[in-house]
């Protein structure tokens, strides 16, 4: 089966605890046992005196003053707290609105920067400018769709130098993750002011990128636009990356915990998270909008509104993007809580709550002190065990105080240490120990880079011919056992020759040479890949011999090898990355691997680029010219060669370049 896009599916998930550990027995402390003196014998007197009745025990005399003092402090504290809370609630509510407004502004800037990052990623793609200049919408679709899906962009517009859309990708609301509507020929963007600024090659203090709002198909989008130039520096088109305003305000709401409303310059709401905002939300006065844009202040930007059955207070301020450009005004609304209109009953509740808190503090103080010291001693003993290298320790984290949190954090730390050891073991199973050590040293030294970087490397792709037909009559468990046995033979060979298996897709695998753990010259990476391919063919023969002996069909394996430029780096999101390679070299390798179908048996085919990269090491490998082949998706023919295992020498034409 074809390997459309290398992607690692191996994604182990680990729980916090790998095993149920036994708790340490509590620590015992030996002390002397003190016995109260026994009642003494006194001699009888002639006239016994009756002792006075105890009316007020000493313990009461000791504790009563502190009890009264604590009660007075509680009462005074409750009164002061209630006054402070009730008198300052409005001020704190306003400060909360201001803080939410600042967070919303910061989130708007972050979203614009994120759109700019996607713009730069697309703009720096090879052949993008040529595809725009040639009006090749199909090529543009192949280049931009993976980026749009991976970064979850809602709209990408690619315009030519006249401002007409060569390709438009828009994600429909509520559509599937990879569902995008494709169109072209839209000329409405050419008349937009911020697009005209890009077409006219204008530059301001923030650069040559501009931001604006566009209503497309009944939806308003925030677009970031910038120029696309060819190698001569001439403008060939404009690239726009955008997000719809409804999605944008929902994201800001999640960050600020307040309802967000965006207004245009006339004060009309264009997007909001408030319920039924189109019917209930009152527009701002146009004069108020102008005042806020000229001189924003709290007095003019604060108003009360109702949405549905809930009353809100809204703080309105300028809606600004790059270089201080205003697109309108933005409002942040918070629901008015019951504390704003607190009654005398609320005062009484606060007073009672504080009083009870102080009384309970007196009663449980000593009890809590004893409960705190006991788990701390267990923590000390467990820490000593860890210092001696024992990771099989566990501390009971019962309770709900800071000591319990500390115990839980300690257990999490031990679990992390155990998982770190497990990760190192898994990495050792994925790559060779030498590569694992190189990666560890590079990461510790700060020289390991996961961002995209161009390099020359050799790519190897293998696939089992007609595996679908072989496996359709078998149950999934048998098929899985077949593949595990198959990859158990091939993967160690690739690793032994310095390669890195980048991903599996069904019966196909992709590996690269010359990138990790450190870059190698093409001559070495090509030699490593060819040696690995020769040993893989031998391993497949040995495997097929065992399969035939077991009455199982043999595997016909095709291997394609190509050398050229690739882009290597981390692909994914900020919290989950996959190190992979992309580029035309990978696609060409796949096409070369498809040519092995013509061999009728297991075999390996290498490209002319790999043969040239081998240089003087060419004589070490047995290559047979297969002539020039037209690959799918390629206009120019490519010279390819069949690679034979050692011991199967063939005559190589001297006329070969």
Residue pairs with C-beta under 8 A, 6 or more apart in sequence:
1 463
1 464
1 467
1 468
1 505
1 506
1 507
1 508
2 463
2 508
2 590
2 594
3 461
3 463
3 503
3 505
3 508
3 509
3 510
3 590
3 593
4 505
5 146
6 502
6 503
6 505
6 510
6 580
6 581
6 582
6 586
7 503
7 505
7 578
7 580
8 502
8 503
8 504
8 578
8 580
9 503
9 504
9 505
10 430
10 504
12 426
14 419
14 422
16 411
16 412
16 415
17 411
17 415
18 415
18 418
18 419
18 422
21 392
21 393
21 394
22 394
23 394
23 395
23 396
24 378
24 381
24 382
24 393
24 394
24 395
24 396
26 374
26 378
27 374
27 377
27 378
27 381
66 362
67 362
70 358
70 359
70 361
70 362
71 355
71 358
71 359
73 358
74 354
74 355
74 357
74 358
74 359
75 351
75 355
77 354
77 358
78 350
78 351
78 352
78 353
78 354
78 355
79 351
81 350
81 354
82 346
82 347
82 350
82 351
85 339
85 342
85 350
86 339
86 342
86 346
86 347
89 339
89 340
89 342
90 340
93 313
93 334
93 336
93 337
93 340
94 298
94 302
94 315
96 334
97 258
97 302
97 313
97 314
97 315
97 332
97 334
98 298
98 315
100 256
100 257
100 258
100 315
100 332
100 334
101 315
101 317
101 330
101 332
103 255
103 256
104 252
104 255
104 256
104 258
104 260
104 330
104 332
105 317
105 320
105 330
107 251
107 252
107 255
107 256
108 248
108 252
108 319
108 320
108 321
108 330
109 321
111 222
111 243
111 248
111 251
112 211
112 222
112 224
112 321
112 322
115 153
115 222
115 224
115 241
115 242
115 243
116 209
116 224
116 241
118 147
118 151
118 153
118 241
119 209
119 224
119 226
119 239
119 241
121 147
121 151
122 128
122 143
122 144
122 147
122 156
122 239
122 241
123 226
123 228
123 239
125 143
126 583
126 584
127 139
127 143
128 140
128 143
128 228
129 228
129 229
129 230
129 231
129 236
129 237
130 136
130 230
131 139
131 140
131 143
132 140
132 158
132 160
132 166
132 228
132 236
132 237
133 160
133 230
133 236
133 237
135 160
135 166
137 166
137 167
137 184
140 158
140 166
140 167
141 167
141 169
141 182
144 156
144 158
144 167
144 169
145 169
145 180
147 153
147 156
148 156
148 169
148 171
148 180
149 177
149 178
149 180
150 571
150 572
152 171
152 177
153 169
153 171
153 241
153 242
153 243
154 170
154 171
154 221
154 242
154 243
154 244
154 247
155 168
155 169
155 170
155 171
155 216
155 221
155 223
155 240
155 241
155 242
155 243
155 244
156 167
156 168
156 169
156 170
156 239
156 240
156 241
156 242
157 165
157 167
157 168
157 169
157 186
157 189
157 223
157 238
157 239
157 240
157 242
158 165
158 166
158 167
158 168
158 228
158 237
158 238
158 239
158 240
159 165
159 166
159 189
159 190
159 195
159 237
159 238
159 239
159 240
160 166
160 236
160 237
161 199
161 235
161 236
161 237
162 187
162 190
163 187
163 189
163 190
163 191
163 195
163 196
163 199
163 238
164 185
164 186
164 187
164 190
165 183
165 184
165 185
165 186
165 187
165 189
166 184
166 237
167 182
167 184
168 181
168 182
168 183
168 184
168 186
169 180
169 181
169 182
170 180
170 181
170 183
170 216
170 217
171 179
171 180
171 181
172 179
172 181
173 219
173 244
173 246
188 216
189 195
189 214
189 238
189 240
190 196
190 199
192 212
192 214
193 212
194 210
194 211
194 212
194 223
194 225
195 210
195 212
195 225
195 238
195 240
197 210
198 208
198 209
198 210
198 225
198 226
198 227
198 238
199 227
199 235
199 238
201 208
201 227
201 235
202 208
202 210
204 323
205 323
206 322
206 323
208 226
208 227
209 224
209 225
209 226
209 322
210 224
210 225
210 226
210 322
211 222
211 223
211 224
211 225
211 321
211 322
211 325
211 327
212 222
212 223
212 225
212 327
213 220
213 221
213 222
213 223
213 245
213 327
214 220
214 221
214 223
214 242
215 221
219 244
219 245
219 246
220 244
220 245
220 270
220 271
221 242
221 243
221 244
221 245
222 242
222 243
222 244
222 245
222 248
222 321
222 327
223 240
223 241
223 242
224 240
224 241
224 242
225 238
225 239
225 240
226 238
226 239
227 235
227 237
227 238
227 239
228 235
228 236
228 237
228 238
228 239
229 235
229 236
230 236
245 262
245 270
245 271
246 271
248 262
248 271
249 260
249 261
249 262
249 271
249 272
249 273
250 273
252 260
253 259
253 260
253 273
256 332
258 332
258 333
258 334
259 272
259 273
259 274
259 307
259 312
259 332
259 333
259 334
260 272
260 273
260 330
260 331
260 332
260 333
261 269
261 271
261 272
261 273
261 274
261 277
261 281
261 314
261 330
261 331
261 333
262 269
262 270
262 271
262 272
262 319
262 327
262 328
262 329
262 330
262 331
263 269
263 270
263 283
263 284
263 289
263 316
263 319
263 328
263 329
263 330
263 331
264 270
264 328
265 286
265 289
265 328
266 283
266 286
266 289
267 283
267 284
267 285
267 286
267 288
267 289
267 329
268 283
269 277
269 278
269 281
269 283
270 328
272 281
274 280
274 281
274 307
274 312
274 333
275 307
275 308
276 307
276 308
277 307
280 306
280 307
280 308
281 305
281 307
282 305
284 316
284 329
288 300
288 316
289 328
289 329
291 300
292 300
292 301
292 316
292 317
292 318
292 329
293 318
293 326
293 329
296 317
296 318
298 315
301 315
301 316
301 317
302 313
302 314
302 315
302 316
303 313
303 314
303 316
304 311
304 312
304 313
304 314
304 336
305 311
305 312
305 313
305 314
305 333
306 312
307 333
310 335
311 335
311 336
312 333
312 334
312 335
312 336
313 333
313 334
313 336
314 331
314 332
314 333
315 331
315 332
315 333
316 329
316 330
316 331
317 329
317 330
317 331
318 326
318 329
318 330
319 326
319 327
319 328
319 329
319 330
320 326
320 327
321 327
338 346
339 346
368 401
371 399
371 403
372 401
372 403
375 395
375 396
375 399
375 403
375 404
375 407
376 403
378 395
378 396
378 407
379 395
379 406
379 407
379 410
382 393
382 394
382 395
382 410
383 410
385 393
386 393
386 414
386 417
391 414
391 417
391 418
391 421
393 414
394 411
394 414
395 407
395 410
395 411
396 407
397 404
397 405
397 407
397 408
397 411
398 404
424 436
427 436
427 439
428 436
430 501
431 439
431 495
431 500
431 501
431 516
432 495
432 496
432 498
434 517
435 495
435 498
435 500
435 516
435 517
437 517
438 516
438 517
438 518
439 448
439 516
439 517
442 448
442 517
442 518
449 569
450 569
450 570
450 577
450 579
451 569
451 570
452 567
452 568
452 569
452 570
453 567
453 568
453 569
454 565
454 566
454 567
454 568
455 514
455 515
455 519
455 565
455 566
455 567
455 568
456 514
456 521
456 522
456 525
456 563
456 564
456 565
456 566
457 512
457 513
457 514
457 515
457 522
457 525
457 563
457 564
457 566
457 568
457 581
457 585
458 512
458 513
458 514
458 522
458 525
458 526
458 528
458 529
458 561
458 562
458 563
458 610
458 613
459 510
459 511
459 512
459 513
459 529
459 561
459 562
459 563
459 564
459 566
459 581
459 585
459 586
459 589
460 494
460 499
460 510
460 511
460 512
460 513
460 529
460 532
460 533
460 559
460 560
460 561
460 589
461 508
461 509
461 510
461 511
461 559
461 560
461 586
461 589
461 590
461 592
461 593
462 490
462 508
462 509
462 536
462 557
462 558
462 559
462 560
462 593
463 507
463 508
463 557
463 558
463 593
463 596
464 470
464 486
464 507
464 508
464 555
464 556
464 557
464 558
465 555
465 556
465 557
465 558
465 596
465 597
466 556
467 506
467 507
467 555
470 553
470 555
471 479
471 482
474 482
482 552
483 506
483 507
485 543
486 507
486 543
486 555
487 504
487 509
489 536
489 539
489 540
489 542
489 543
490 509
490 536
490 539
490 540
491 501
491 509
493 532
493 535
493 536
493 539
494 500
494 501
494 511
494 532
494 536
495 501
496 532
497 513
497 528
497 529
497 531
497 532
497 535
498 513
498 520
498 528
499 511
499 512
499 513
499 528
499 529
499 532
500 511
500 512
500 513
500 515
500 516
501 509
501 510
501 511
502 510
502 511
502 512
502 579
502 580
502 581
503 509
503 510
503 580
510 586
511 529
511 532
512 566
512 568
512 581
513 520
513 525
513 526
513 528
513 529
513 532
514 520
514 521
514 522
514 524
514 525
514 528
515 566
515 568
515 581
516 579
520 528
522 563
522 613
523 613
523 614
523 615
523 616
523 617
525 563
525 613
526 561
526 563
526 610
526 613
526 614
526 617
527 614
527 617
527 620
527 621
529 561
529 563
529 610
530 561
530 606
530 610
530 614
530 621
530 643
531 621
533 559
533 561
533 604
533 606
533 643
534 604
534 621
534 643
534 644
534 645
534 646
535 645
536 557
536 559
536 604
537 557
537 559
537 602
537 603
537 604
537 645
538 645
540 555
540 557
540 602
541 602
543 555
544 554
544 555
544 602
547 553
547 554
547 555
548 554
555 602
556 601
556 602
557 602
558 593
558 594
558 596
558 597
558 599
558 602
558 603
558 604
558 605
559 593
559 596
559 603
559 604
559 605
559 643
560 589
560 590
560 591
560 592
560 593
560 594
560 595
560 596
560 604
560 605
560 606
561 589
561 592
561 604
561 605
561 606
561 607
561 610
561 643
562 585
562 588
562 589
562 592
562 606
562 607
562 609
562 610
563 585
563 607
563 609
563 610
563 613
564 583
564 584
564 585
564 588
564 609
565 583
565 584
565 585
566 581
566 582
566 583
566 585
566 586
567 581
567 582
567 583
568 579
568 580
568 581
569 579
569 580
570 577
570 578
570 579
571 577
571 578
571 579
571 580
571 582
572 578
587 633
588 607
588 631
588 634
588 638
589 607
591 631
591 632
591 633
591 634
592 605
592 606
592 607
592 631
592 638
592 640
593 605
594 631
594 632
595 605
595 626
595 629
595 631
595 640
596 603
596 604
596 605
599 605
599 642
603 642
603 643
604 642
604 643
605 626
605 640
605 641
605 642
605 643
606 623
606 640
606 641
606 643
607 638
607 639
607 640
607 641
608 638
608 639
608 640
608 641
608 657
611 618
611 623
611 639
611 641
611 656
614 620
614 621
621 643
622 643
622 644
622 645
622 646
622 648
622 649
622 650
622 652
623 641
623 642
623 643
623 644
623 650
623 652
624 641
624 642
624 644
624 650
624 651
624 652
625 639
625 641
625 652
625 653
625 656
626 640
626 641
626 642
627 639
627 640
628 637
628 638
628 639
628 640
629 637
629 638
629 639
629 640
630 637
630 638
631 638
639 656
639 657
641 656
642 650
644 650
